C-alpha cells in the first residue's frame, strides 16, 4: 500500500490582525485568531470588521484564516455563538 505524501503547514497564532498580516508576510500558511467573543484569550478581541478585512489579504497570499471559539458555552450563549459563527462564515474565514 502506498502512503500519501505529508504536507507540512506553518500555522501561526495571532493576537490581532496586524500580527496576522506579519505572520502571513513571513511565510505562515495559516493563522488562527480570536474573534469578538467566546475566545479563551480575553485580551484578543478582534472585531468582525478586523477579520473581514484580514481574509482577502490572507487569501491573496494563499494563506487561510481560522477563528478560535474555544470557551465552554453555557445554554444562554448558544444562540449568540451560533450567530457569531454565521457572521464569521460570511466574512470568508476558512
Jmol script that loads the backbone (N, CA, C; Angstrom):
load data "model"
ATOM      1  N   UNK A   1       0.835  -1.171   0.000  1.00  0.00           N
ATOM      2  CA  UNK A   1       0.000   0.000   0.000  1.00  0.00           C
ATOM      3  C   UNK A   1       0.889   1.246   0.000  1.00  0.00           C
ATOM      4  N   UNK A   2       0.507   2.193  -0.793  1.00  0.00           N
ATOM      5  CA  UNK A   2       1.284   3.416  -0.944  1.00  0.00           C
ATOM      6  C   UNK A   2       0.790   4.491   0.024  1.00  0.00           C
ATOM      7  N   UNK A   3       1.706   5.121   0.743  1.00  0.00           N
ATOM      8  CA  UNK A   3       1.326   6.187   1.669  1.00  0.00           C
ATOM      9  C   UNK A   3       1.224   7.513   0.935  1.00  0.00           C
ATOM     10  N   UNK A   4       0.302   8.327   1.400  1.00  0.00           N
ATOM     11  CA  UNK A   4       0.151   9.668   0.840  1.00  0.00           C
ATOM     12  C   UNK A   4       1.290  10.550   1.342  1.00  0.00           C
ATOM     13  N   UNK A   5       1.797  11.439   0.507  1.00  0.00           N
ATOM     14  CA  UNK A   5       2.840  12.346   0.989  1.00  0.00           C
ATOM     15  C   UNK A   5       2.266  13.302   2.038  1.00  0.00           C
ATOM     16  N   UNK A   6       3.099  13.667   2.978  1.00  0.00           N
ATOM     17  CA  UNK A   6       2.688  14.604   4.022  1.00  0.00           C
ATOM     18  C   UNK A   6       2.965  16.024   3.566  1.00  0.00           C
ATOM     19  N   UNK A   7       2.059  16.913   3.907  1.00  0.00           N
ATOM     20  CA  UNK A   7       2.224  18.317   3.589  1.00  0.00           C
ATOM     21  C   UNK A   7       2.459  19.052   4.901  1.00  0.00           C
ATOM     22  N   UNK A   8       3.572  19.712   5.005  1.00  0.00           N
ATOM     23  CA  UNK A   8       3.902  20.481   6.191  1.00  0.00           C
ATOM     24  C   UNK A   8       3.282  21.863   6.068  1.00  0.00           C
ATOM     25  N   UNK A   9       2.571  22.288   7.108  1.00  0.00           N
ATOM     26  CA  UNK A   9       1.905  23.585   7.099  1.00  0.00           C
ATOM     27  C   UNK A   9       2.386  24.399   8.289  1.00  0.00           C
ATOM     28  N   UNK A  10       2.705  25.653   8.044  1.00  0.00           N
ATOM     29  CA  UNK A  10       3.095  26.562   9.118  1.00  0.00           C
ATOM     30  C   UNK A  10       1.851  27.309   9.588  1.00  0.00           C
ATOM     31  N   UNK A  11       1.396  26.990  10.801  1.00  0.00           N
ATOM     32  CA  UNK A  11       0.206  27.594  11.398  1.00  0.00           C
ATOM     33  C   UNK A  11       0.665  28.520  12.511  1.00  0.00           C
ATOM     34  N   UNK A  12       0.243  29.773  12.452  1.00  0.00           N
ATOM     35  CA  UNK A  12       0.707  30.771  13.404  1.00  0.00           C
ATOM     36  C   UNK A  12      -0.445  31.351  14.210  1.00  0.00           C
ATOM     37  N   UNK A  13      -0.245  31.531  15.522  1.00  0.00           N
ATOM     38  CA  UNK A  13      -1.243  32.268  16.294  1.00  0.00           C
ATOM     39  C   UNK A  13      -1.079  33.762  16.042  1.00  0.00           C
ATOM     40  N   UNK A  14      -2.158  34.505  16.216  1.00  0.00           N
ATOM     41  CA  UNK A  14      -2.077  35.961  16.066  1.00  0.00           C
ATOM     42  C   UNK A  14      -3.046  36.619  17.042  1.00  0.00           C
ATOM     43  N   UNK A  15      -2.526  37.524  17.844  1.00  0.00           N
ATOM     44  CA  UNK A  15      -3.364  38.239  18.806  1.00  0.00           C
ATOM     45  C   UNK A  15      -4.307  39.202  18.116  1.00  0.00           C
ATOM     46  N   UNK A  16      -3.836  39.775  16.997  1.00  0.00           N
ATOM     47  CA  UNK A  16      -4.670  40.739  16.276  1.00  0.00           C
ATOM     48  C   UNK A  16      -4.350  40.682  14.788  1.00  0.00           C
ATOM     49  N   UNK A  17      -5.083  41.467  14.013  1.00  0.00           N
ATOM     50  CA  UNK A  17      -4.947  41.425  12.554  1.00  0.00           C
ATOM     51  C   UNK A  17      -3.568  41.877  12.093  1.00  0.00           C
ATOM     52  N   UNK A  18      -2.971  42.838  12.787  1.00  0.00           N
ATOM     53  CA  UNK A  18      -1.634  43.307  12.393  1.00  0.00           C
ATOM     54  C   UNK A  18      -0.609  42.184  12.527  1.00  0.00           C
ATOM     55  N   UNK A  19      -0.684  41.441  13.606  1.00  0.00           N
ATOM     56  CA  UNK A  19       0.236  40.313  13.790  1.00  0.00           C
ATOM     57  C   UNK A  19      -0.057  39.221  12.766  1.00  0.00           C
ATOM     58  N   UNK A  20      -1.326  39.008  12.462  1.00  0.00           N
ATOM     59  CA  UNK A  20      -1.693  38.016  11.445  1.00  0.00           C
ATOM     60  C   UNK A  20      -1.090  38.384  10.093  1.00  0.00           C
ATOM     61  N   UNK A  21      -1.178  39.652   9.733  1.00  0.00           N
ATOM     62  CA  UNK A  21      -0.597  40.095   8.453  1.00  0.00           C
ATOM     63  C   UNK A  21       0.910  39.850   8.422  1.00  0.00           C
ATOM     64  N   UNK A  22       1.584  40.177   9.515  1.00  0.00           N
ATOM     65  CA  UNK A  22       3.035  39.953   9.575  1.00  0.00           C
ATOM     66  C   UNK A  22       3.372  38.470   9.471  1.00  0.00           C
ATOM     67  N   UNK A  23       2.597  37.630  10.135  1.00  0.00           N
ATOM     68  CA  UNK A  23       2.840  36.186  10.057  1.00  0.00           C
ATOM     69  C   UNK A  23       2.702  35.696   8.616  1.00  0.00           C
ATOM     70  N   UNK A  24       1.689  36.184   7.925  1.00  0.00           N
ATOM     71  CA  UNK A  24       1.470  35.789   6.526  1.00  0.00           C
ATOM     72  C   UNK A  24       2.602  36.299   5.647  1.00  0.00           C
ATOM     73  N   UNK A  25       3.005  37.540   5.850  1.00  0.00           N
ATOM     74  CA  UNK A  25       4.106  38.105   5.059  1.00  0.00           C
ATOM     75  C   UNK A  25       5.424  37.377   5.310  1.00  0.00           C
ATOM     76  N   UNK A  26       5.535  36.714   6.453  1.00  0.00           N
ATOM     77  CA  UNK A  26       6.753  35.982   6.782  1.00  0.00           C
ATOM     78  C   UNK A  26       6.602  34.478   6.581  1.00  0.00           C
ATOM     79  N   UNK A  27       5.580  34.061   5.819  1.00  0.00           N
ATOM     80  CA  UNK A  27       5.513  32.681   5.372  1.00  0.00           C
ATOM     81  C   UNK A  27       4.491  31.770   6.021  1.00  0.00           C
ATOM     82  N   UNK A  28       3.643  32.276   6.907  1.00  0.00           N
ATOM     83  CA  UNK A  28       2.632  31.401   7.513  1.00  0.00           C
ATOM     84  C   UNK A  28       1.636  30.941   6.450  1.00  0.00           C
ATOM     85  N   UNK A  29       1.329  29.665   6.467  1.00  0.00           N
ATOM     86  CA  UNK A  29       0.319  29.114   5.559  1.00  0.00           C
ATOM     87  C   UNK A  29      -1.086  29.372   6.077  1.00  0.00           C
ATOM     88  N   UNK A  30      -1.197  29.501   7.385  1.00  0.00           N
ATOM     89  CA  UNK A  30      -2.489  29.749   8.021  1.00  0.00           C
ATOM     90  C   UNK A  30      -2.255  30.470   9.340  1.00  0.00           C
ATOM     91  N   UNK A  31      -3.274  31.202   9.757  1.00  0.00           N
ATOM     92  CA  UNK A  31      -3.218  31.947  11.011  1.00  0.00           C
ATOM     93  C   UNK A  31      -4.495  31.663  11.779  1.00  0.00           C
ATOM     94  N   UNK A  32      -4.367  31.490  13.086  1.00  0.00           N
ATOM     95  CA  UNK A  32      -5.582  31.415  13.901  1.00  0.00           C
ATOM     96  C   UNK A  32      -5.637  32.630  14.813  1.00  0.00           C
ATOM     97  N   UNK A  33      -6.837  33.174  14.933  1.00  0.00           N
ATOM     98  CA  UNK A  33      -7.043  34.448  15.597  1.00  0.00           C
ATOM     99  C   UNK A  33      -8.339  34.372  16.403  1.00  0.00           C
ATOM    100  N   UNK A  34      -8.375  35.079  17.510  1.00  0.00           N
ATOM    101  CA  UNK A  34      -9.587  35.125  18.323  1.00  0.00           C
ATOM    102  C   UNK A  34     -10.603  36.076  17.719  1.00  0.00           C
ATOM    103  N   UNK A  35     -11.850  35.729  17.860  1.00  0.00           N
ATOM    104  CA  UNK A  35     -12.920  36.578  17.346  1.00  0.00           C
ATOM    105  C   UNK A  35     -13.426  37.549  18.396  1.00  0.00           C
ATOM    106  N   UNK A  36     -14.563  38.170  18.127  1.00  0.00           N
ATOM    107  CA  UNK A  36     -15.108  39.164  19.048  1.00  0.00           C
ATOM    108  C   UNK A  36     -15.783  38.572  20.285  1.00  0.00           C
ATOM    109  N   UNK A  37     -15.730  37.297  20.458  1.00  0.00           N
ATOM    110  CA  UNK A  37     -16.308  36.680  21.643  1.00  0.00           C
ATOM    111  C   UNK A  37     -16.033  35.198  21.675  1.00  0.00           C
ATOM    112  N   UNK A  38     -16.236  34.602  22.826  1.00  0.00           N
ATOM    113  CA  UNK A  38     -16.135  33.160  23.016  1.00  0.00           C
ATOM    114  C   UNK A  38     -14.729  32.618  22.792  1.00  0.00           C
ATOM    115  N   UNK A  39     -13.727  33.446  23.044  1.00  0.00           N
ATOM    116  CA  UNK A  39     -12.346  33.009  22.928  1.00  0.00           C
ATOM    117  C   UNK A  39     -11.700  32.905  24.297  1.00  0.00           C
ATOM    118  N   UNK A  40     -10.714  32.037  24.425  1.00  0.00           N
ATOM    119  CA  UNK A  40     -10.040  31.837  25.700  1.00  0.00           C
ATOM    120  C   UNK A  40      -9.146  33.018  26.070  1.00  0.00           C
ATOM    121  N   UNK A  41      -8.776  33.832  25.099  1.00  0.00           N
ATOM    122  CA  UNK A  41      -7.918  34.993  25.373  1.00  0.00           C
ATOM    123  C   UNK A  41      -8.762  36.255  25.330  1.00  0.00           C
ATOM    124  N   UNK A  42      -9.078  36.760  26.492  1.00  0.00           N
ATOM    125  CA  UNK A  42      -9.955  37.926  26.580  1.00  0.00           C
ATOM    126  C   UNK A  42      -9.313  39.191  26.021  1.00  0.00           C
ATOM    127  N   UNK A  43      -7.992  39.262  26.029  1.00  0.00           N
ATOM    128  CA  UNK A  43      -7.318  40.460  25.519  1.00  0.00           C
ATOM    129  C   UNK A  43      -7.135  40.429  24.008  1.00  0.00           C
ATOM    130  N   UNK A  44      -7.667  39.425  23.349  1.00  0.00           N
ATOM    131  CA  UNK A  44      -7.500  39.294  21.898  1.00  0.00           C
ATOM    132  C   UNK A  44      -8.850  39.371  21.203  1.00  0.00           C
ATOM    133  N   UNK A  45      -9.589  40.421  21.481  1.00  0.00           N
ATOM    134  CA  UNK A  45     -10.913  40.528  20.857  1.00  0.00           C
ATOM    135  C   UNK A  45     -10.808  41.333  19.566  1.00  0.00           C
ATOM    136  N   UNK A  46     -10.927  40.652  18.483  1.00  0.00           N
ATOM    137  CA  UNK A  46     -10.899  41.274  17.160  1.00  0.00           C
ATOM    138  C   UNK A  46     -12.330  41.413  16.666  1.00  0.00           C
ATOM    139  N   UNK A  47     -12.630  42.521  16.056  1.00  0.00           N
ATOM    140  CA  UNK A  47     -13.990  42.735  15.556  1.00  0.00           C
ATOM    141  C   UNK A  47     -14.212  41.933  14.274  1.00  0.00           C
ATOM    142  N   UNK A  48     -15.473  41.774  13.928  1.00  0.00           N
ATOM    143  CA  UNK A  48     -15.795  41.129  12.651  1.00  0.00           C
ATOM    144  C   UNK A  48     -15.189  41.909  11.497  1.00  0.00           C
ATOM    145  N   UNK A  49     -15.177  43.231  11.593  1.00  0.00           N
ATOM    146  CA  UNK A  49     -14.593  44.071  10.541  1.00  0.00           C
ATOM    147  C   UNK A  49     -13.103  43.782  10.410  1.00  0.00           C
ATOM    148  N   UNK A  50     -12.381  43.660  11.544  1.00  0.00           N
ATOM    149  CA  UNK A  50     -10.952  43.322  11.508  1.00  0.00           C
ATOM    150  C   UNK A  50     -10.737  42.014  10.749  1.00  0.00           C
ATOM    151  N   UNK A  51     -11.543  41.033  11.071  1.00  0.00           N
ATOM    152  CA  UNK A  51     -11.398  39.715  10.452  1.00  0.00           C
ATOM    153  C   UNK A  51     -11.809  39.757   8.984  1.00  0.00           C
ATOM    154  N   UNK A  52     -12.895  40.464   8.686  1.00  0.00           N
ATOM    155  CA  UNK A  52     -13.352  40.580   7.292  1.00  0.00           C
ATOM    156  C   UNK A  52     -12.303  41.269   6.426  1.00  0.00           C
ATOM    157  N   UNK A  53     -11.582  42.230   6.978  1.00  0.00           N
ATOM    158  CA  UNK A  53     -10.516  42.900   6.230  1.00  0.00           C
ATOM    159  C   UNK A  53      -9.287  42.008   6.076  1.00  0.00           C
ATOM    160  N   UNK A  54      -9.057  41.136   7.041  1.00  0.00           N
ATOM    161  CA  UNK A  54      -7.894  40.256   7.021  1.00  0.00           C
ATOM    162  C   UNK A  54      -8.032  39.125   6.002  1.00  0.00           C
ATOM    163  N   UNK A  55      -9.234  38.614   5.827  1.00  0.00           N
ATOM    164  CA  UNK A  55      -9.451  37.435   4.975  1.00  0.00           C
ATOM    165  C   UNK A  55      -8.963  37.638   3.538  1.00  0.00           C
ATOM    166  N   UNK A  56      -9.356  38.711   2.830  1.00  0.00           N
ATOM    167  CA  UNK A  56      -8.865  38.851   1.453  1.00  0.00           C
ATOM    168  C   UNK A  56      -7.350  39.034   1.380  1.00  0.00           C
ATOM    169  N   UNK A  57      -6.782  39.688   2.377  1.00  0.00           N
ATOM    170  CA  UNK A  57      -5.323  39.830   2.426  1.00  0.00           C
ATOM    171  C   UNK A  57      -4.679  38.446   2.495  1.00  0.00           C
ATOM    172  N   UNK A  58      -5.166  37.615   3.405  1.00  0.00           N
ATOM    173  CA  UNK A  58      -4.608  36.271   3.563  1.00  0.00           C
ATOM    174  C   UNK A  58      -4.777  35.449   2.294  1.00  0.00           C
ATOM    175  N   UNK A  59      -5.959  35.497   1.721  1.00  0.00           N
ATOM    176  CA  UNK A  59      -6.228  34.698   0.523  1.00  0.00           C
ATOM    177  C   UNK A  59      -5.387  35.156  -0.663  1.00  0.00           C
ATOM    178  N   UNK A  60      -5.080  36.435  -0.724  1.00  0.00           N
ATOM    179  CA  UNK A  60      -4.208  36.949  -1.786  1.00  0.00           C
ATOM    180  C   UNK A  60      -2.834  36.282  -1.721  1.00  0.00           C
ATOM    181  N   UNK A  61      -2.394  35.933  -0.510  1.00  0.00           N
ATOM    182  CA  UNK A  61      -1.098  35.286  -0.325  1.00  0.00           C
ATOM    183  C   UNK A  61      -1.213  33.767  -0.207  1.00  0.00           C
ATOM    184  N   UNK A  62      -2.398  33.232  -0.452  1.00  0.00           N
ATOM    185  CA  UNK A  62      -2.588  31.791  -0.387  1.00  0.00           C
ATOM    186  C   UNK A  62      -2.647  31.248   1.031  1.00  0.00           C
ATOM    187  N   UNK A  63      -2.894  32.112   1.999  1.00  0.00           N
ATOM    188  CA  UNK A  63      -2.973  31.691   3.400  1.00  0.00           C
ATOM    189  C   UNK A  63      -4.434  31.579   3.826  1.00  0.00           C
ATOM    190  N   UNK A  64      -4.651  30.842   4.895  1.00  0.00           N
ATOM    191  CA  UNK A  64      -6.001  30.658   5.415  1.00  0.00           C
ATOM    192  C   UNK A  64      -6.129  31.310   6.788  1.00  0.00           C
ATOM    193  N   UNK A  65      -7.354  31.705   7.127  1.00  0.00           N
ATOM    194  CA  UNK A  65      -7.648  32.308   8.425  1.00  0.00           C
ATOM    195  C   UNK A  65      -8.614  31.402   9.178  1.00  0.00           C
ATOM    196  N   UNK A  66      -8.202  31.006  10.369  1.00  0.00           N
ATOM    197  CA  UNK A  66      -9.047  30.232  11.270  1.00  0.00           C
ATOM    198  C   UNK A  66      -9.370  31.103  12.475  1.00  0.00           C
ATOM    199  N   UNK A  67     -10.598  31.043  12.942  1.00  0.00           N
ATOM    200  CA  UNK A  67     -11.009  31.821  14.112  1.00  0.00           C
ATOM    201  C   UNK A  67     -11.322  30.857  15.242  1.00  0.00           C
ATOM    202  N   UNK A  68     -10.771  31.152  16.412  1.00  0.00           N
ATOM    203  CA  UNK A  68     -10.996  30.283  17.564  1.00  0.00           C
ATOM    204  C   UNK A  68     -12.257  30.677  18.321  1.00  0.00           C
ATOM    205  N   UNK A  69     -13.047  29.698  18.639  1.00  0.00           N
ATOM    206  CA  UNK A  69     -14.159  29.819  19.585  1.00  0.00           C
ATOM    207  C   UNK A  69     -13.915  28.695  20.576  1.00  0.00           C
ATOM    208  N   UNK A  70     -13.123  28.973  21.585  1.00  0.00           N
ATOM    209  CA  UNK A  70     -12.612  27.901  22.433  1.00  0.00           C
ATOM    210  C   UNK A  70     -12.862  28.150  23.923  1.00  0.00           C
ATOM    211  N   UNK A  71     -14.103  28.443  24.248  1.00  0.00           N
ATOM    212  CA  UNK A  71     -14.516  28.504  25.645  1.00  0.00           C
ATOM    213  C   UNK A  71     -15.703  27.567  25.836  1.00  0.00           C
ATOM    214  N   UNK A  72     -15.989  27.279  27.071  1.00  0.00           N
ATOM    215  CA  UNK A  72     -17.165  26.463  27.374  1.00  0.00           C
ATOM    216  C   UNK A  72     -18.393  27.348  27.219  1.00  0.00           C
ATOM    217  N   UNK A  73     -19.332  26.890  26.428  1.00  0.00           N
ATOM    218  CA  UNK A  73     -20.550  27.661  26.190  1.00  0.00           C
ATOM    219  C   UNK A  73     -21.648  27.210  27.141  1.00  0.00           C
ATOM    220  N   UNK A  74     -22.309  28.183  27.748  1.00  0.00           N
ATOM    221  CA  UNK A  74     -23.470  27.914  28.591  1.00  0.00           C
ATOM    222  C   UNK A  74     -24.714  27.983  27.712  1.00  0.00           C
ATOM    223  N   UNK A  75     -25.797  27.435  28.204  1.00  0.00           N
ATOM    224  CA  UNK A  75     -27.029  27.371  27.416  1.00  0.00           C
ATOM    225  C   UNK A  75     -27.445  28.731  26.864  1.00  0.00           C
ATOM    226  N   UNK A  76     -27.319  29.774  27.672  1.00  0.00           N
ATOM    227  CA  UNK A  76     -27.755  31.097  27.221  1.00  0.00           C
ATOM    228  C   UNK A  76     -26.801  31.721  26.201  1.00  0.00           C
ATOM    229  N   UNK A  77     -25.664  31.073  25.945  1.00  0.00           N
ATOM    230  CA  UNK A  77     -24.700  31.584  24.971  1.00  0.00           C
ATOM    231  C   UNK A  77     -24.774  30.869  23.628  1.00  0.00           C
ATOM    232  N   UNK A  78     -25.567  29.829  23.532  1.00  0.00           N
ATOM    233  CA  UNK A  78     -25.599  29.030  22.304  1.00  0.00           C
ATOM    234  C   UNK A  78     -26.085  29.830  21.097  1.00  0.00           C
ATOM    235  N   UNK A  79     -27.168  30.566  21.241  1.00  0.00           N
ATOM    236  CA  UNK A  79     -27.672  31.349  20.104  1.00  0.00           C
ATOM    237  C   UNK A  79     -26.708  32.463  19.699  1.00  0.00           C
ATOM    238  N   UNK A  80     -26.168  33.250  20.653  1.00  0.00           N
ATOM    239  CA  UNK A  80     -25.183  34.257  20.246  1.00  0.00           C
ATOM    240  C   UNK A  80     -23.947  33.638  19.583  1.00  0.00           C
ATOM    241  N   UNK A  81     -23.509  32.482  20.064  1.00  0.00           N
ATOM    242  CA  UNK A  81     -22.357  31.815  19.452  1.00  0.00           C
ATOM    243  C   UNK A  81     -22.689  31.359  18.036  1.00  0.00           C
ATOM    244  N   UNK A  82     -23.896  30.853  17.847  1.00  0.00           N
ATOM    245  CA  UNK A  82     -24.310  30.425  16.507  1.00  0.00           C
ATOM    246  C   UNK A  82     -24.368  31.621  15.554  1.00  0.00           C
ATOM    247  N   UNK A  83     -24.869  32.755  16.030  1.00  0.00           N
ATOM    248  CA  UNK A  83     -24.901  33.963  15.186  1.00  0.00           C
ATOM    249  C   UNK A  83     -23.484  34.407  14.829  1.00  0.00           C
ATOM    250  N   UNK A  84     -22.583  34.340  15.813  1.00  0.00           N
ATOM    251  CA  UNK A  84     -21.194  34.722  15.551  1.00  0.00           C
ATOM    252  C   UNK A  84     -20.568  33.795  14.515  1.00  0.00           C
ATOM    253  N   UNK A  85     -20.803  32.511  14.633  1.00  0.00           N
ATOM    254  CA  UNK A  85     -20.254  31.557  13.664  1.00  0.00           C
ATOM    255  C   UNK A  85     -20.779  31.858  12.263  1.00  0.00           C
ATOM    256  N   UNK A  86     -22.056  32.162  12.153  1.00  0.00           N
ATOM    257  CA  UNK A  86     -22.636  32.521  10.850  1.00  0.00           C
ATOM    258  C   UNK A  86     -21.995  33.793  10.313  1.00  0.00           C
ATOM    259  N   UNK A  87     -21.833  34.793  11.173  1.00  0.00           N
ATOM    260  CA  UNK A  87     -21.196  36.045  10.746  1.00  0.00           C
ATOM    261  C   UNK A  87     -19.757  35.811  10.305  1.00  0.00           C
ATOM    262  N   UNK A  88     -19.030  34.979  11.044  1.00  0.00           N
ATOM    263  CA  UNK A  88     -17.647  34.674  10.668  1.00  0.00           C
ATOM    264  C   UNK A  88     -17.602  33.929   9.336  1.00  0.00           C
ATOM    265  N   UNK A  89     -18.493  32.984   9.152  1.00  0.00           N
ATOM    266  CA  UNK A  89     -18.579  32.263   7.878  1.00  0.00           C
ATOM    267  C   UNK A  89     -18.787  33.253   6.732  1.00  0.00           C
ATOM    268  N   UNK A  90     -19.644  34.227   6.955  1.00  0.00           N
ATOM    269  CA  UNK A  90     -19.940  35.214   5.909  1.00  0.00           C
ATOM    270  C   UNK A  90     -18.767  36.142   5.613  1.00  0.00           C
ATOM    271  N   UNK A  91     -17.793  36.235   6.512  1.00  0.00           N
ATOM    272  CA  UNK A  91     -16.591  37.030   6.218  1.00  0.00           C
ATOM    273  C   UNK A  91     -15.642  36.279   5.296  1.00  0.00           C
ATOM    274  N   UNK A  92     -15.836  34.958   5.166  1.00  0.00           N
ATOM    275  CA  UNK A  92     -14.980  34.170   4.288  1.00  0.00           C
ATOM    276  C   UNK A  92     -13.855  33.440   4.987  1.00  0.00           C
ATOM    277  N   UNK A  93     -13.904  33.377   6.331  1.00  0.00           N
ATOM    278  CA  UNK A  93     -12.841  32.650   7.029  1.00  0.00           C
ATOM    279  C   UNK A  93     -12.854  31.188   6.605  1.00  0.00           C
ATOM    280  N   UNK A  94     -11.723  30.564   6.823  1.00  0.00           N
ATOM    281  CA  UNK A  94     -11.572  29.183   6.383  1.00  0.00           C
ATOM    282  C   UNK A  94     -11.968  28.208   7.466  1.00  0.00           C
TER     283      UNK A  94
END
end "model"
wireframe off; spacefill off
backbone 0.3
color backbone group
